[in-house]
Amino acid sequence: MSGASIEVQGRFSKIDWTDYTQTNDYSFNPTASSYVDFNKITAYISGNLVYGIEP
């Protein structure tokens, strides 16, 4: 359906639940406190870049 959207959530954690260091992480946005449009996240369909800017 054209114009439709979906929310996808995922979670990654270390076995001991300690924080990850995100310094120098290209796709990390430290200023975001909620959902934002952020083009440093990439999305691909059939191997073709359809959203974002690669590092």
PDB file with one MODEL, atoms N, CA, C and O in Angstrom:
MODEL        1
ATOM      1  N   MET A   1       0.852  -1.173   0.000  1.00  0.00           N
ATOM      2  CA  MET A   1       0.000   0.000   0.000  1.00  0.00           C
ATOM      3  C   MET A   1       0.902   1.241   0.000  1.00  0.00           C
ATOM      4  O   MET A   1       1.707   1.426   0.912  1.00  0.00           O
ATOM      5  N   SER A   2       0.768   2.053  -0.986  1.00  0.00           N
ATOM      6  CA  SER A   2       1.576   3.255  -1.113  1.00  0.00           C
ATOM      7  C   SER A   2       1.278   4.233   0.017  1.00  0.00           C
ATOM      8  O   SER A   2       0.118   4.467   0.359  1.00  0.00           O
ATOM      9  N   GLY A   3       2.328   4.799   0.589  1.00  0.00           N
ATOM     10  CA  GLY A   3       2.178   5.781   1.653  1.00  0.00           C
ATOM     11  C   GLY A   3       2.009   5.186   3.034  1.00  0.00           C
ATOM     12  O   GLY A   3       1.921   5.933   4.008  1.00  0.00           O
ATOM     13  N   ALA A   4       1.959   3.885   3.154  1.00  0.00           N
ATOM     14  CA  ALA A   4       1.804   3.236   4.455  1.00  0.00           C
ATOM     15  C   ALA A   4       3.139   3.245   5.206  1.00  0.00           C
ATOM     16  O   ALA A   4       4.197   3.414   4.599  1.00  0.00           O
ATOM     17  N   SER A   5       3.085   3.068   6.482  1.00  0.00           N
ATOM     18  CA  SER A   5       4.311   2.997   7.271  1.00  0.00           C
ATOM     19  C   SER A   5       4.181   1.893   8.306  1.00  0.00           C
ATOM     20  O   SER A   5       3.086   1.420   8.610  1.00  0.00           O
ATOM     21  N   ILE A   6       5.320   1.501   8.834  1.00  0.00           N
ATOM     22  CA  ILE A   6       5.366   0.482   9.870  1.00  0.00           C
ATOM     23  C   ILE A   6       6.482   0.841  10.835  1.00  0.00           C
ATOM     24  O   ILE A   6       7.506   1.386  10.422  1.00  0.00           O
ATOM     25  N   GLU A   7       6.305   0.550  12.084  1.00  0.00           N
ATOM     26  CA  GLU A   7       7.341   0.783  13.090  1.00  0.00           C
ATOM     27  C   GLU A   7       8.000  -0.549  13.404  1.00  0.00           C
ATOM     28  O   GLU A   7       7.323  -1.528  13.719  1.00  0.00           O
ATOM     29  N   VAL A   8       9.325  -0.579  13.315  1.00  0.00           N
ATOM     30  CA  VAL A   8      10.085  -1.783  13.624  1.00  0.00           C
ATOM     31  C   VAL A   8      10.998  -1.464  14.792  1.00  0.00           C
ATOM     32  O   VAL A   8      11.749  -0.489  14.749  1.00  0.00           O
ATOM     33  N   GLN A   9      10.940  -2.266  15.818  1.00  0.00           N
ATOM     34  CA  GLN A   9      11.796  -2.057  16.980  1.00  0.00           C
ATOM     35  C   GLN A   9      12.730  -3.240  17.134  1.00  0.00           C
ATOM     36  O   GLN A   9      12.353  -4.383  16.873  1.00  0.00           O
ATOM     37  N   GLY A  10      13.931  -2.963  17.553  1.00  0.00           N
ATOM     38  CA  GLY A  10      14.910  -4.005  17.803  1.00  0.00           C
ATOM     39  C   GLY A  10      15.738  -3.627  19.016  1.00  0.00           C
ATOM     40  O   GLY A  10      15.806  -2.455  19.389  1.00  0.00           O
ATOM     41  N   ARG A  11      16.350  -4.594  19.615  1.00  0.00           N
ATOM     42  CA  ARG A  11      17.164  -4.313  20.796  1.00  0.00           C
ATOM     43  C   ARG A  11      18.395  -5.207  20.752  1.00  0.00           C
ATOM     44  O   ARG A  11      18.311  -6.394  20.438  1.00  0.00           O
ATOM     45  N   PHE A  12      19.525  -4.621  21.070  1.00  0.00           N
ATOM     46  CA  PHE A  12      20.772  -5.354  21.204  1.00  0.00           C
ATOM     47  C   PHE A  12      21.289  -5.113  22.607  1.00  0.00           C
ATOM     48  O   PHE A  12      21.213  -3.994  23.115  1.00  0.00           O
ATOM     49  N   SER A  13      21.804  -6.131  23.223  1.00  0.00           N
ATOM     50  CA  SER A  13      22.377  -5.949  24.563  1.00  0.00           C
ATOM     51  C   SER A  13      23.553  -6.895  24.746  1.00  0.00           C
ATOM     52  O   SER A  13      23.632  -7.961  24.134  1.00  0.00           O
ATOM     53  N   LYS A  14      24.454  -6.467  25.604  1.00  0.00           N
ATOM     54  CA  LYS A  14      25.552  -7.341  25.997  1.00  0.00           C
ATOM     55  C   LYS A  14      25.013  -8.328  27.031  1.00  0.00           C
ATOM     56  O   LYS A  14      23.989  -8.080  27.667  1.00  0.00           O
ATOM     57  N   ILE A  15      25.696  -9.415  27.183  1.00  0.00           N
ATOM     58  CA  ILE A  15      25.246 -10.432  28.127  1.00  0.00           C
ATOM     59  C   ILE A  15      25.181  -9.890  29.557  1.00  0.00           C
ATOM     60  O   ILE A  15      24.373 -10.354  30.362  1.00  0.00           O
ATOM     61  N   ASP A  16      26.042  -8.895  29.876  1.00  0.00           N
ATOM     62  CA  ASP A  16      26.031  -8.325  31.227  1.00  0.00           C
ATOM     63  C   ASP A  16      25.271  -6.993  31.316  1.00  0.00           C
ATOM     64  O   ASP A  16      25.298  -6.333  32.355  1.00  0.00           O
ATOM     65  N   TRP A  17      24.598  -6.602  30.235  1.00  0.00           N
ATOM     66  CA  TRP A  17      23.766  -5.392  30.155  1.00  0.00           C
ATOM     67  C   TRP A  17      24.543  -4.084  30.336  1.00  0.00           C
ATOM     68  O   TRP A  17      23.934  -3.049  30.606  1.00  0.00           O
ATOM     69  N   THR A  18      25.869  -4.108  30.195  1.00  0.00           N
ATOM     70  CA  THR A  18      26.625  -2.861  30.274  1.00  0.00           C
ATOM     71  C   THR A  18      26.423  -2.062  28.991  1.00  0.00           C
ATOM     72  O   THR A  18      26.049  -2.616  27.957  1.00  0.00           O
ATOM     73  N   ASP A  19      26.674  -0.752  29.068  1.00  0.00           N
ATOM     74  CA  ASP A  19      26.480   0.130  27.922  1.00  0.00           C
ATOM     75  C   ASP A  19      27.517  -0.129  26.837  1.00  0.00           C
ATOM     76  O   ASP A  19      28.651  -0.524  27.110  1.00  0.00           O
ATOM     77  N   TYR A  20      27.095   0.103  25.610  1.00  0.00           N
ATOM     78  CA  TYR A  20      28.018   0.109  24.487  1.00  0.00           C
ATOM     79  C   TYR A  20      28.675   1.482  24.403  1.00  0.00           C
ATOM     80  O   TYR A  20      28.068   2.482  24.786  1.00  0.00           O
ATOM     81  N   THR A  21      29.902   1.539  23.910  1.00  0.00           N
ATOM     82  CA  THR A  21      30.565   2.803  23.632  1.00  0.00           C
ATOM     83  C   THR A  21      30.189   3.199  22.213  1.00  0.00           C
ATOM     84  O   THR A  21      30.480   2.468  21.266  1.00  0.00           O
ATOM     85  N   GLN A  22      29.542   4.355  22.056  1.00  0.00           N
ATOM     86  CA  GLN A  22      29.070   4.754  20.734  1.00  0.00           C
ATOM     87  C   GLN A  22      29.857   5.924  20.149  1.00  0.00           C
ATOM     88  O   GLN A  22      29.465   6.499  19.133  1.00  0.00           O
ATOM     89  N   THR A  23      30.955   6.266  20.788  1.00  0.00           N
ATOM     90  CA  THR A  23      31.839   7.280  20.241  1.00  0.00           C
ATOM     91  C   THR A  23      32.349   6.803  18.883  1.00  0.00           C
ATOM     92  O   THR A  23      32.736   5.644  18.736  1.00  0.00           O
ATOM     93  N   ASN A  24      32.350   7.671  17.919  1.00  0.00           N
ATOM     94  CA  ASN A  24      32.791   7.362  16.552  1.00  0.00           C
ATOM     95  C   ASN A  24      31.872   6.384  15.824  1.00  0.00           C
ATOM     96  O   ASN A  24      32.286   5.789  14.829  1.00  0.00           O
ATOM     97  N   ASP A  25      30.638   6.200  16.291  1.00  0.00           N
ATOM     98  CA  ASP A  25      29.652   5.355  15.604  1.00  0.00           C
ATOM     99  C   ASP A  25      28.915   6.234  14.602  1.00  0.00           C
ATOM    100  O   ASP A  25      28.164   7.126  14.996  1.00  0.00           O
ATOM    101  N   TYR A  26      29.120   5.990  13.319  1.00  0.00           N
ATOM    102  CA  TYR A  26      28.555   6.824  12.251  1.00  0.00           C
ATOM    103  C   TYR A  26      27.042   6.976  12.367  1.00  0.00           C
ATOM    104  O   TYR A  26      26.517   8.068  12.147  1.00  0.00           O
ATOM    105  N   SER A  27      26.336   5.906  12.707  1.00  0.00           N
ATOM    106  CA  SER A  27      24.875   5.952  12.689  1.00  0.00           C
ATOM    107  C   SER A  27      24.255   6.381  14.019  1.00  0.00           C
ATOM    108  O   SER A  27      23.030   6.442  14.122  1.00  0.00           O
ATOM    109  N   PHE A  28      25.050   6.674  15.024  1.00  0.00           N
ATOM    110  CA  PHE A  28      24.519   7.090  16.322  1.00  0.00           C
ATOM    111  C   PHE A  28      24.224   8.584  16.331  1.00  0.00           C
ATOM    112  O   PHE A  28      25.062   9.386  15.920  1.00  0.00           O
ATOM    113  N   ASN A  29      23.035   8.962  16.797  1.00  0.00           N
ATOM    114  CA  ASN A  29      22.627  10.369  16.880  1.00  0.00           C
ATOM    115  C   ASN A  29      22.441  10.722  18.350  1.00  0.00           C
ATOM    116  O   ASN A  29      21.369  10.471  18.901  1.00  0.00           O
ATOM    117  N   PRO A  30      23.445  11.293  19.000  1.00  0.00           N
ATOM    118  CA  PRO A  30      23.367  11.574  20.437  1.00  0.00           C
ATOM    119  C   PRO A  30      22.378  12.679  20.799  1.00  0.00           C
ATOM    120  O   PRO A  30      22.042  12.835  21.973  1.00  0.00           O
ATOM    121  N   THR A  31      21.905  13.447  19.823  1.00  0.00           N
ATOM    122  CA  THR A  31      20.969  14.532  20.122  1.00  0.00           C
ATOM    123  C   THR A  31      19.516  14.093  20.061  1.00  0.00           C
ATOM    124  O   THR A  31      18.632  14.845  20.474  1.00  0.00           O
ATOM    125  N   ALA A  32      19.246  12.900  19.557  1.00  0.00           N
ATOM    126  CA  ALA A  32      17.864  12.425  19.415  1.00  0.00           C
ATOM    127  C   ALA A  32      17.383  11.796  20.716  1.00  0.00           C
ATOM    128  O   ALA A  32      18.047  10.929  21.284  1.00  0.00           O
ATOM    129  N   SER A  33      16.227  12.244  21.177  1.00  0.00           N
ATOM    130  CA  SER A  33      15.621  11.645  22.370  1.00  0.00           C
ATOM    131  C   SER A  33      14.290  10.973  22.037  1.00  0.00           C
ATOM    132  O   SER A  33      13.610  10.456  22.924  1.00  0.00           O
ATOM    133  N   SER A  34      13.924  10.985  20.757  1.00  0.00           N
ATOM    134  CA  SER A  34      12.731  10.296  20.274  1.00  0.00           C
ATOM    135  C   SER A  34      12.976   9.955  18.801  1.00  0.00           C
ATOM    136  O   SER A  34      14.073  10.178  18.290  1.00  0.00           O
ATOM    137  N   TYR A  35      11.972   9.422  18.126  1.00  0.00           N
ATOM    138  CA  TYR A  35      12.138   9.067  16.720  1.00  0.00           C
ATOM    139  C   TYR A  35      12.362  10.310  15.870  1.00  0.00           C
ATOM    140  O   TYR A  35      11.624  11.289  15.980  1.00  0.00           O
ATOM    141  N   VAL A  36      13.380  10.265  15.027  1.00  0.00           N
ATOM    142  CA  VAL A  36      13.686  11.366  14.115  1.00  0.00           C
ATOM    143  C   VAL A  36      14.071  10.793  12.756  1.00  0.00           C
ATOM    144  O   VAL A  36      14.500   9.642  12.665  1.00  0.00           O
ATOM    145  N   ASP A  37      13.923  11.579  11.713  1.00  0.00           N
ATOM    146  CA  ASP A  37      14.391  11.204  10.389  1.00  0.00           C
ATOM    147  C   ASP A  37      15.901  11.440  10.387  1.00  0.00           C
ATOM    148  O   ASP A  37      16.349  12.572  10.563  1.00  0.00           O
ATOM    149  N   PHE A  38      16.672  10.402  10.193  1.00  0.00           N
ATOM    150  CA  PHE A  38      18.132  10.496  10.330  1.00  0.00           C
ATOM    151  C   PHE A  38      18.773   9.738   9.180  1.00  0.00           C
ATOM    152  O   PHE A  38      18.708   8.510   9.142  1.00  0.00           O
ATOM    153  N   ASN A  39      19.391  10.447   8.240  1.00  0.00           N
ATOM    154  CA  ASN A  39      19.868   9.824   7.004  1.00  0.00           C
ATOM    155  C   ASN A  39      21.194   9.080   7.140  1.00  0.00           C
ATOM    156  O   ASN A  39      21.739   8.618   6.138  1.00  0.00           O
ATOM    157  N   LYS A  40      21.722   8.954   8.353  1.00  0.00           N
ATOM    158  CA  LYS A  40      22.934   8.157   8.542  1.00  0.00           C
ATOM    159  C   LYS A  40      22.601   6.702   8.869  1.00  0.00           C
ATOM    160  O   LYS A  40      23.489   5.914   9.196  1.00  0.00           O
ATOM    161  N   ILE A  41      21.332   6.355   8.780  1.00  0.00           N
ATOM    162  CA  ILE A  41      20.882   4.966   8.854  1.00  0.00           C
ATOM    163  C   ILE A  41      20.545   4.574   7.420  1.00  0.00           C
ATOM    164  O   ILE A  41      19.830   5.302   6.732  1.00  0.00           O
ATOM    165  N   THR A  42      21.046   3.449   6.972  1.00  0.00           N
ATOM    166  CA  THR A  42      20.805   3.048   5.590  1.00  0.00           C
ATOM    167  C   THR A  42      19.797   1.909   5.509  1.00  0.00           C
ATOM    168  O   THR A  42      19.696   1.091   6.423  1.00  0.00           O
ATOM    169  N   ALA A  43      19.060   1.862   4.421  1.00  0.00           N
ATOM    170  CA  ALA A  43      18.109   0.782   4.154  1.00  0.00           C
ATOM    171  C   ALA A  43      18.302   0.326   2.715  1.00  0.00           C
ATOM    172  O   ALA A  43      18.528   1.134   1.814  1.00  0.00           O
ATOM    173  N   TYR A  44      18.209  -0.958   2.521  1.00  0.00           N
ATOM    174  CA  TYR A  44      18.437  -1.559   1.206  1.00  0.00           C
ATOM    175  C   TYR A  44      17.272  -2.464   0.839  1.00  0.00           C
ATOM    176  O   TYR A  44      16.688  -3.114   1.706  1.00  0.00           O
ATOM    177  N   ILE A  45      16.935  -2.508  -0.433  1.00  0.00           N
ATOM    178  CA  ILE A  45      15.984  -3.465  -0.981  1.00  0.00           C
ATOM    179  C   ILE A  45      16.690  -4.182  -2.117  1.00  0.00           C
ATOM    180  O   ILE A  45      17.157  -3.550  -3.065  1.00  0.00           O
ATOM    181  N   SER A  46      16.767  -5.489  -2.021  1.00  0.00           N
ATOM    182  CA  SER A  46      17.452  -6.318  -3.026  1.00  0.00           C
ATOM    183  C   SER A  46      18.864  -5.814  -3.298  1.00  0.00           C
ATOM    184  O   SER A  46      19.317  -5.811  -4.443  1.00  0.00           O
ATOM    185  N   GLY A  47      19.560  -5.388  -2.245  1.00  0.00           N
ATOM    186  CA  GLY A  47      20.936  -4.935  -2.387  1.00  0.00           C
ATOM    187  C   GLY A  47      21.098  -3.516  -2.886  1.00  0.00           C
ATOM    188  O   GLY A  47      22.227  -3.047  -3.035  1.00  0.00           O
ATOM    189  N   ASN A  48      20.001  -2.817  -3.148  1.00  0.00           N
ATOM    190  CA  ASN A  48      20.067  -1.434  -3.628  1.00  0.00           C
ATOM    191  C   ASN A  48      19.749  -0.466  -2.500  1.00  0.00           C
ATOM    192  O   ASN A  48      18.768  -0.642  -1.778  1.00  0.00           O
ATOM    193  N   LEU A  49      20.569   0.540  -2.355  1.00  0.00           N
ATOM    194  CA  LEU A  49      20.349   1.564  -1.347  1.00  0.00           C
ATOM    195  C   LEU A  49      19.086   2.346  -1.680  1.00  0.00           C
ATOM    196  O   LEU A  49      18.989   2.937  -2.756  1.00  0.00           O
ATOM    197  N   VAL A  50      18.115   2.357  -0.766  1.00  0.00           N
ATOM    198  CA  VAL A  50      16.869   3.085  -0.990  1.00  0.00           C
ATOM    199  C   VAL A  50      16.677   4.225   0.011  1.00  0.00           C
ATOM    200  O   VAL A  50      15.789   5.058  -0.166  1.00  0.00           O
ATOM    201  N   TYR A  51      17.498   4.268   1.053  1.00  0.00           N
ATOM    202  CA  TYR A  51      17.401   5.351   2.031  1.00  0.00           C
ATOM    203  C   TYR A  51      18.740   5.525   2.715  1.00  0.00           C
ATOM    204  O   TYR A  51      19.458   4.555   2.953  1.00  0.00           O
ATOM    205  N   GLY A  52      19.070   6.760   3.028  1.00  0.00           N
ATOM    206  CA  GLY A  52      20.254   7.063   3.823  1.00  0.00           C
ATOM    207  C   GLY A  52      21.488   7.337   2.995  1.00  0.00           C
ATOM    208  O   GLY A  52      21.496   7.239   1.767  1.00  0.00           O
ATOM    209  N   ILE A  53      22.526   7.684   3.724  1.00  0.00           N
ATOM    210  CA  ILE A  53      23.819   7.982   3.131  1.00  0.00           C
ATOM    211  C   ILE A  53      24.847   7.050   3.764  1.00  0.00           C
ATOM    212  O   ILE A  53      24.994   7.017   4.985  1.00  0.00           O
ATOM    213  N   GLU A  54      25.551   6.300   2.935  1.00  0.00           N
ATOM    214  CA  GLU A  54      26.568   5.380   3.452  1.00  0.00           C
ATOM    215  C   GLU A  54      27.760   6.168   4.001  1.00  0.00           C
ATOM    216  O   GLU A  54      28.069   7.261   3.527  1.00  0.00           O
ATOM    217  N   PRO A  55      28.415   5.601   4.997  1.00  0.00           N
ATOM    218  CA  PRO A  55      29.608   6.295   5.548  1.00  0.00           C
ATOM    219  C   PRO A  55      30.748   6.320   4.554  1.00  0.00           C
ATOM    220  O   PRO A  55      31.814   6.858   4.851  1.00  0.00           O
TER     221      PRO A  55
ENDMDL
END
